[in-house]
Amino acid sequence: MSSALAQDYSKQGTVSYKVLYNGKERGDMPLLHVMYAKQSAKVWRDQPVVEQLIPGYAQEATYVDYINKELIQMASFDDGDVYNSSTDFDGLPTLELTDKTREIEGYICRQAKTVINSNHIEVWYTTEAGIQGSPQPHVGYVPGLVLSIVRNGNYETLATKIDIKRKKAKESVLPASIGQTVTKNELGDIKREKMIITTRVFDDEQICWGKDKMEVTEPVLDSVYHFAGGTLIVKKVKLPETPDHYSVFAEIEQYSNGDAYDRTGSVFVIPTNREQSFWDGLRDGMGTLPVYYDADSLDYQGVVVTDNYEPVVELVRFFTTFGVRHFNDRVKIKDIEWEDHSIYKQDITELKSYLEGEVLIGAFIGNYDRGGHKLSLDIKAYPGSFDWKEDAGKKQYMQPLFNTCNVMEMGGQRYGTMFKNDSLTLEFTVPEGARNIKLRYITTGHGGWGGGDEFNPKQNEIFIDGERVFVYTPWRTDCAAYRKHNPVSGNFWNGISSSDLSRSGWCPGTATNPEYVELPDLKPGRHQLKVAIPLGERAGTSFSAWNISGILIGEFE
């Protein structure tokens, strides 16, 4: 390498590169450029041609210092931040030189090869140009100018224009200032995080039992309210309005602050676009909400849609573990190292209409422990394009129908037991122009003893206007995969732990995925929906219940 570096690369010049896939140029890839002068090179890509760049886009360049044998990767952001990371040539992959040659743009090129992360890389370079450089310097150093890099035989970065100057350069292309120095991995993290629009909704908030009742009127922006003895928290936040190409995720971090048991959790939005909302029940008492009566005349507050009310829109149904973090020192098991916390992350892009502007977001964990749990929640928006310009997308149709997850359990809201001698039945109206409708359905069964619905599969059936449109038996068999999150799960004589057992649509330490019911024949007008589940029998004071939520999602013509 030292003799190669000593060669006379005294000219200056610029080379442009295009990207080919299976021999065809990719028009969506901006051109790459390499500028060489005085034992240094700059590598950069053209900025995307868009009307307005998304926030957090990085202006990037890689500089090659051939004298000090170093790569410097730089990223500059629209907020003024500048970061860099450096890599010595000795830390680059080793390239194996071969005897193969190829002519590119009039230059005879030699081949060098390497394998990076199971990708086979061919580097074609020439020593005849009087300059040196590479469009991808991180794949390894070769003595000369790289004119082609081929990955796995079908993805090629190929020189398309070479401009060599006869006049010698007076200055290098290295920058005068390189900003804050970080590691390569840290720089990658910074670039990703800058492009993600993150709204911190809850920050290590305690969800527990025993807090005094709060007197509330109307919610104040960025204030956290505690209800049902502290087992439910609600906050009014302002979420950004983003172009349609952004994907939206909910990311929850949770750990025990004293409660040892697996508990039902839910993160949801309180709709406020009708005369009544769930907030009215929090403020004035659950008895003020619309009441649903089952066949036994039991009342359920605020669980189904009416002409003047929409139930809460569930974003994520999750389940806490048996005491992660707080009880990690209580039990030691060979070959198991307990996790510090649980993470639940789900794509909620389809609910984006409820996640823009000022929004009431709640989080519930049902428990009777004074320490309870700690929870953090981020709503994250990820770009799918570099263009901030708002897409001319179709307008979403969304209609919450039901939610029996009793987030005000400790405030008097009844468990979802209406299925015993009945089905959950409601009426709704589809407006003119709504089409491509589907039902987003979340279902989990509960009743934590051998005969309870938690541990016994139960078929869920959904009927619309008397016709069965969906049948499904929720059952999770992978619960043992989350053993490291459950330090005080009960261990049985046969080697199985309680957290290992299969359950009706959930496991301790997981979030439950929604099911989707396609309804292509659902026409505008009034309809009836029924959900039927064969609820298990009581055993003394023990009983089963089902937490189900459903929202119609579609678009307008």
C-alpha positions in Angstrom: 0.0 0.0 0.0 2.8 2.4 0.8 4.3 2.2 -2.7 0.9 2.8 -4.2 0.4 5.9 -2.1 3.7 7.2 -3.3 2.6 7.2 -7.0 2.3 10.5 -8.7 -1.3 11.4 -8.7 -0.6 15.1 -9.5 -3.6 15.9 -11.7 -7.0 17.1 -10.5 -10.4 16.1 -11.8 -14.0 15.2 -11.2 -15.8 11.9 -12.0 -19.5 11.4 -12.1 -21.2 8.0 -11.6 -24.6 6.5 -12.3 -26.3 3.5 -10.8 -27.4 0.5 -12.9 -29.5 -2.4 -11.7 -29.6 -5.5 -14.0 -28.0 -3.3 -16.6 -30.6 -0.6 -16.5 -30.0 2.9 -15.1 -31.9 3.7 -11.9 -33.5 7.1 -12.5 -34.4 7.5 -8.8 -30.8 7.6 -7.7 -29.0 11.0 -7.8 -25.6 11.0 -9.4 -22.5 10.4 -7.4 -19.4 12.5 -7.8 -15.7 12.2 -6.9 -13.4 15.3 -6.9 -9.7 14.7 -6.5 -6.9 17.3 -5.9 -3.6 17.3 -4.2 -3.7 13.9 -2.4 -7.3 14.3 -1.3 -10.7 13.4 -2.6 -14.3 14.5 -1.9 -17.2 12.1 -2.6 -20.8 13.3 -2.6 -24.2 12.7 -4.2 -26.4 15.2 -5.9 -29.2 16.6 -3.7 -32.6 15.1 -4.5 -34.6 17.3 -6.9 -37.6 18.1 -4.8 -39.8 21.1 -4.1 -38.9 21.1 -0.4 -36.6 18.8 1.4 -37.9 17.0 4.5 -36.6 18.3 7.9 -33.5 16.5 9.1 -32.1 15.7 5.7 -28.3 15.4 5.9 -26.0 17.1 3.4 -23.3 14.4 3.3 -19.8 14.1 1.9 -16.9 11.7 2.5 -13.4 13.1 2.3 -10.3 10.9 1.7 -7.0 12.1 3.1 -4.4 10.0 1.2 -1.5 11.5 3.1 -2.8 10.5 6.5 -4.6 7.4 5.1 -7.9 8.4 6.5 -11.6 8.7 5.5 -13.7 11.4 7.0 -17.4 11.2 6.7 -19.3 14.4 7.3 -23.0 15.3 7.7 -24.4 18.8 7.9 -28.0 19.5 8.9 -30.5 22.3 8.4 -30.4 23.1 12.1 -26.7 24.0 11.8 -25.3 20.8 13.4 -22.2 19.3 11.7 -20.8 15.8 12.6 -18.0 13.7 11.4 -16.6 10.2 11.9 -13.2 9.0 10.7 -11.8 5.6 9.6 -8.2 4.7 9.0 -7.3 2.9 5.8 -6.2 0.0 8.0 -9.8 -0.4 9.2 -11.2 -0.8 5.7 -12.0 -4.2 4.1 -9.0 -5.9 2.4 -9.3 -6.1 -1.4 -7.9 -9.0 -3.3 -6.3 -8.0 -6.6 -7.0 -10.3 -9.7 -5.6 -10.5 -13.2 -8.9 -9.6 -14.9 -9.1 -6.4 -16.9 -12.0 -4.3 -18.4 -12.1 -1.1 -20.4 -14.3 1.7 -19.0 -14.5 5.1 -20.6 -11.3 4.4 -22.6 -9.3 3.4 -19.5 -8.0 -0.2 -18.9 -9.1 -1.2 -15.4 -8.0 -4.0 -13.2 -10.3 -6.0 -10.9 -10.2 -6.2 -7.1 -12.6 -8.3 -5.0 -13.9 -8.6 -1.5 -16.9 -9.9 0.5 -18.8 -7.5 2.8 -21.7 -8.8 4.9 -22.2 -11.7 2.4 -22.2 -9.3 -0.5 -19.7 -10.0 -3.3 -18.0 -6.8 -4.3 -16.0 -6.2 -7.6 -13.9 -3.0 -7.8 -12.6 -1.9 -11.2 -9.9 0.7 -11.1 -7.3 2.3 -13.3 -3.9 3.7 -12.6 -3.8 5.7 -15.9 -5.9 8.7 -15.0 -3.4 10.7 -12.9 -6.0 11.0 -10.1 -7.4 8.6 -7.6 -10.6 8.2 -5.7 -13.6 5.9 -5.4 -17.4 6.5 -5.3 -17.6 4.1 -2.3 -14.3 4.5 -0.5 -15.5 2.4 2.5 -15.3 -0.8 0.5 -11.5 -0.7 0.5 -8.5 1.1 -0.9 -7.0 0.4 -4.3 -4.1 2.4 -5.9 -5.9 4.5 -8.6 -9.2 5.7 -9.8 -12.2 3.4 -9.3 -14.5 3.5 -12.3 -17.0 0.7 -11.4 -18.1 -1.1 -8.3 -20.4 -4.1 -8.8 -22.4 -5.7 -6.0 -23.6 -9.3 -6.3 -23.3 -9.1 -10.1 -26.3 -7.0 -10.7 -26.0 -3.6 -8.9 -23.3 -1.4 -10.4 -22.0 2.1 -9.7 -20.4 3.1 -13.0 -18.4 6.2 -14.1 -20.4 8.1 -16.7 -18.3 11.3 -17.1 -14.6 11.8 -16.4 -13.1 15.4 -16.4 -9.3 15.5 -15.9 -7.6 18.9 -15.6 -4.1 19.2 -16.9 -3.3 22.0 -14.4 -2.0 20.8 -11.1 -4.1 21.7 -8.0 -2.9 24.2 -5.6 -5.1 23.1 -2.6 -6.6 19.9 -1.4 -10.4 19.4 -1.2 -10.3 18.7 2.5 -12.7 20.9 4.6 -11.4 23.6 6.9 -13.8 22.5 9.6 -15.4 19.1 10.2 -17.7 19.7 13.1 -18.2 17.4 16.1 -16.4 14.0 16.0 -18.4 10.9 16.7 -18.1 7.2 16.0 -19.3 5.7 12.7 -22.3 4.1 14.4 -23.1 7.3 16.3 -23.1 9.2 13.1 -25.5 6.7 11.5 -27.8 7.0 14.5 -27.7 10.8 14.3 -28.7 10.8 10.6 -31.6 8.5 11.2 -32.9 10.3 14.3 -32.7 13.7 12.7 -35.1 12.6 9.9 -37.6 11.0 12.4 -40.1 13.4 13.8 -40.5 12.3 17.4 -43.2 13.5 19.8 -42.6 12.4 23.4 -46.1 11.9 24.8 -45.3 10.3 28.2 -41.8 10.4 29.9 -41.3 7.8 32.6 -44.8 8.4 33.9 -46.0 6.3 36.9 -49.2 4.2 36.3 -50.2 2.9 39.7 -53.0 2.5 42.2 -53.6 5.0 45.1 -53.4 8.5 43.6 -56.0 11.0 44.7 -58.8 11.9 42.3 -58.1 14.9 40.1 -60.7 17.6 39.5 -60.5 18.5 35.8 -62.3 20.8 33.4 -60.9 21.0 29.9 -57.5 19.4 29.1 -54.5 21.8 29.0 -51.9 21.2 26.4 -48.9 19.1 27.6 -50.4 18.5 31.0 -50.6 14.8 32.3 -53.8 13.8 34.1 -54.2 10.8 36.3 -57.6 8.9 36.6 -59.0 5.7 38.1 -56.6 5.9 41.2 -53.6 6.5 38.9 -54.1 3.5 36.6 -55.0 5.7 33.6 -53.0 8.7 32.4 -54.1 11.2 29.7 -52.3 14.0 28.0 -53.2 16.6 25.4 -50.4 16.9 22.9 -49.8 18.6 19.5 -48.7 16.2 16.8 -47.2 17.4 13.5 -49.1 17.2 10.3 -46.9 15.3 7.8 -47.1 14.3 4.1 -48.8 11.0 3.3 -45.5 9.2 2.7 -44.6 9.4 6.4 -45.2 6.2 8.4 -46.2 6.6 12.0 -45.2 4.3 14.8 -46.1 4.1 18.5 -43.1 3.1 20.7 -43.7 2.2 24.3 -41.1 1.5 27.0 -42.4 0.0 30.2 -41.0 -1.6 33.4 -42.3 -2.6 36.8 -42.1 0.0 39.6 -43.4 -2.5 42.2 -46.2 -4.6 40.5 -45.1 -8.2 40.0 -47.9 -9.3 37.7 -48.7 -9.3 34.0 -51.3 -6.7 33.3 -53.4 -5.5 30.4 -52.2 -2.2 28.9 -53.6 0.0 26.2 -52.5 3.2 24.5 -55.4 5.1 22.8 -56.7 8.3 21.3 -59.9 10.0 22.7 -61.9 11.3 19.7 -63.4 14.7 20.3 -65.3 15.3 17.0 -68.8 14.5 18.3 -71.1 16.0 20.9 -69.8 13.7 23.6 -66.4 12.2 24.2 -64.7 9.8 26.6 -63.2 12.9 28.3 -66.7 13.9 29.4 -66.8 10.6 31.4 -63.4 11.3 32.9 -64.4 14.7 33.9 -68.0 14.2 35.0 -68.1 10.5 35.8 -68.5 7.3 33.7 -72.2 7.3 34.3 -72.5 10.3 31.9 -71.4 8.3 28.9 -73.7 6.4 26.6 -74.6 3.0 28.1 -74.7 -0.4 26.4 -76.9 -3.0 28.0 -76.4 -6.8 27.6 -79.1 -9.5 27.8 -78.7 -9.6 31.5 -79.3 -5.8 31.8 -75.7 -5.1 32.8 -74.5 -1.7 31.8 -71.3 -0.9 30.0 -70.2 2.7 29.8 -68.8 4.3 26.6 -68.0 1.1 24.7 -69.9 1.5 21.4 -70.5 4.2 18.9 -73.7 6.3 18.9 -74.8 9.2 16.8 -73.3 11.6 19.3 -70.3 9.6 20.7 -67.2 7.7 19.5 -65.4 5.2 21.8 -61.7 5.5 22.3 -59.5 4.5 19.3 -56.9 1.9 20.4 -53.5 2.4 19.0 -51.7 -0.4 20.8 -52.8 -3.3 23.1 -49.9 -4.5 25.2 -49.2 -6.6 28.2 -46.8 -6.0 31.0 -44.5 -8.7 32.3 -44.0 -10.4 35.6 -41.9 -7.7 37.3 -39.2 -6.8 34.8 -36.5 -4.5 36.3 -38.0 -4.1 39.8 -37.8 -7.8 40.6 -34.7 -8.7 38.5 -32.7 -9.5 41.7 -35.3 -11.8 43.2 -34.8 -14.9 41.1 -31.7 -16.2 39.4 -32.0 -18.9 36.7 -29.2 -20.5 34.9 -28.4 -19.1 31.4 -31.1 -16.3 31.8 -30.2 -12.7 32.1 -33.3 -10.6 32.8 -34.1 -7.7 30.5 -34.1 -4.2 32.0 -37.5 -3.1 30.4 -40.0 -4.1 27.8 -40.4 -2.3 24.4 -43.6 -2.4 22.4 -43.5 -0.8 18.9 -46.2 -0.9 16.3 -47.0 0.7 12.9 -50.1 2.8 13.4 -49.9 4.7 10.1 -53.5 3.6 9.2 -54.8 5.7 12.1 -52.9 8.8 11.0 -56.1 10.9 10.7 -56.4 10.7 14.5 -52.7 11.6 15.0 -52.4 15.1 13.7 -52.9 18.4 15.5 -54.1 18.6 19.1 -54.8 15.1 20.3 -55.9 13.5 23.6 -53.8 10.4 24.2 -54.2 8.0 27.0 -52.3 5.0 28.5 -53.8 2.4 30.8 -52.3 -0.4 32.9 -54.7 -2.2 35.1 -53.1 -2.8 38.5 -53.7 -2.3 42.3 -50.1 -1.7 43.3 -48.9 1.6 44.8 -45.6 1.4 42.9 -47.2 0.1 39.8 -45.4 0.6 36.5 -43.4 3.3 34.7 -44.2 4.0 31.0 -42.8 6.2 28.3 -44.5 6.8 24.9 -43.1 8.2 21.7 -45.1 8.8 18.5 -42.6 8.6 15.7 -43.1 9.7 12.0 -40.6 8.2 9.5 -40.3 9.7 6.0 -40.8 7.6 2.8 -39.4 10.3 0.5 -37.1 13.2 0.6 -39.8 15.6 -0.6 -41.8 17.3 2.1 -44.5 18.4 -0.4 -47.9 17.2 0.7 -49.2 14.3 -1.5 -52.5 14.6 -3.2 -53.6 11.4 -1.5 -57.1 10.2 -1.0 -59.0 11.3 2.1 -59.3 8.7 4.8 -62.6 7.4 6.1 -62.4 6.2 9.7 -65.2 5.2 12.1 -64.5 3.8 15.6 -67.2 1.2 16.4 -66.4 -0.4 19.7 -63.9 -0.8 22.5 -64.5 -3.1 25.5 -61.1 -2.7 27.0 -62.2 -1.0 30.3 -59.4 1.6 30.7 -61.4 3.1 33.5 -61.5 -0.3 35.3 -60.5 1.2 38.6 -63.0 4.0 38.0 -66.0 1.8 37.7 -66.0 0.8 34.0 -67.3 -2.8 33.7 -65.2 -5.7 32.2 -66.2 -7.0 28.8 -68.5 -9.8 29.9 -71.5 -9.0 27.6 -70.8 -12.1 25.5 -72.1 -14.6 28.1 -75.7 -14.8 27.0 -75.5 -12.3 24.1 -73.3 -10.8 21.5 -71.9 -7.3 21.3 -74.4 -5.6 18.9 -74.4 -2.1 17.5 -75.5 0.0 14.6 -73.4 2.3 12.5 -73.8 4.4 9.3 -71.4 4.4 6.3 -71.4 7.8 4.6 -71.7 8.3 0.9 -68.4 8.0 -1.0 -66.7 5.7 1.5 -65.1 2.7 -0.1 -62.4 0.0 0.3 -63.5 -0.4 3.9 -61.9 -2.8 6.3 -62.3 -3.4 10.1 -59.2 -3.2 12.2 -59.9 -5.6 15.0 -58.0 -6.3 18.2 -59.0 -9.1 20.5 -57.6 -10.7 23.7 -59.2 -13.1 26.1 -58.9 -12.9 29.9 -59.6 -15.1 32.9 -56.4 -16.2 34.6 -57.2 -19.7 35.9 -57.1 -23.1 34.3 -60.7 -22.8 33.1 -60.6 -19.1 32.2 -60.7 -17.8 28.7 -57.1 -16.6 29.0 -55.9 -20.2 28.7 -58.6 -21.7 26.5 -59.0 -20.9 22.8 -62.3 -19.2 21.9 -63.7 -18.6 18.5 -64.5 -14.9 17.6 -67.2 -14.4 15.0 -68.2 -11.1 13.4 -71.5 -10.6 11.6 -72.6 -7.6 9.5 -76.3 -7.4 8.7 -76.7 -11.0 9.8 -73.9 -12.3 7.5 -70.8 -13.8 9.0 -67.8 -11.8 7.6 -65.0 -13.0 9.9 -64.1 -16.0 12.1 -60.9 -16.2 14.1 -59.5 -17.9 17.2 -56.8 -15.7 18.8 -54.1 -17.8 20.3 -50.4 -17.1 21.0 -48.1 -20.1 21.3 -44.8 -18.2 21.4 -45.0 -16.8 24.9 -41.9 -18.8 26.1 -39.8 -16.6 23.7 -40.3 -13.7 26.2 -39.0 -15.5 29.3 -36.2 -13.0 29.8 -38.8 -10.2 30.5 -40.5 -12.2 33.3 -38.2 -12.5 36.3 -41.0 -13.5 38.9 -43.2 -15.6 36.6 -44.2 -18.7 38.5 -42.1 -21.8 37.8 -43.8 -25.1 37.7 -42.5 -28.5 38.7 -42.2 -29.6 35.0 -39.8 -26.8 34.0 -42.5 -24.6 32.4 -43.0 -21.0 33.7 -46.3 -19.3 33.9 -45.2 -16.7 31.3 -44.5 -19.5 28.9 -48.1 -20.7 28.7 -50.1 -20.1 25.5 -52.8 -17.5 25.8 -55.8 -16.0 24.0 -54.1 -13.6 21.7 -51.4 -12.3 24.0 -48.2 -13.0 26.0 -46.7 -11.2 29.0 -44.3 -8.7 27.4 -45.9 -8.5 23.9 -48.2 -6.2 22.0 -51.2 -7.8 20.2 -51.3 -7.4 16.4 -54.6 -6.2 14.9 -56.6 -8.5 12.6 -58.1 -7.1 9.5 -61.6 -7.9 8.1 -61.9 -6.8 4.4 -65.4 -5.5 3.7 -65.5 -4.7 0.0 -69.3 -5.1 -0.3 -70.1 -2.7 2.6 -72.3 0.0 1.0 -73.2 3.5 2.3 -76.2 3.4 4.7 -77.2 2.0 8.0 -75.7 -1.4 9.2 -75.7 -3.7 12.2 -72.6 -5.4 13.5 -72.4 -8.2 16.0 -69.4 -9.8 17.7 -70.0 -13.3 19.2 -67.6 -15.0 21.6 -68.5 -18.1 23.7 -67.6 -16.6 27.1 -66.5 -19.2 29.7 -68.4 -20.1 32.9 -67.6 -18.4 36.2 -65.7 -20.3 38.9 -66.6 -18.8 42.2 -65.4 -15.2 42.2 -63.3 -15.8 39.0 -64.7 -14.8 35.7 -63.6 -14.4 32.0 -63.8 -11.3 29.9 -62.8 -10.2 26.4 -61.1 -6.9 25.5 -62.0 -6.2 21.9 -61.8 -3.0 19.8 -62.8 -2.2 16.3 -62.5 0.7 13.9 -63.6 0.9 10.2 -60.8 2.2 7.9 -61.3 3.2 4.3 -61.1 6.1 1.9 -63.4 8.5 0.2 -63.9 8.7 -3.6 
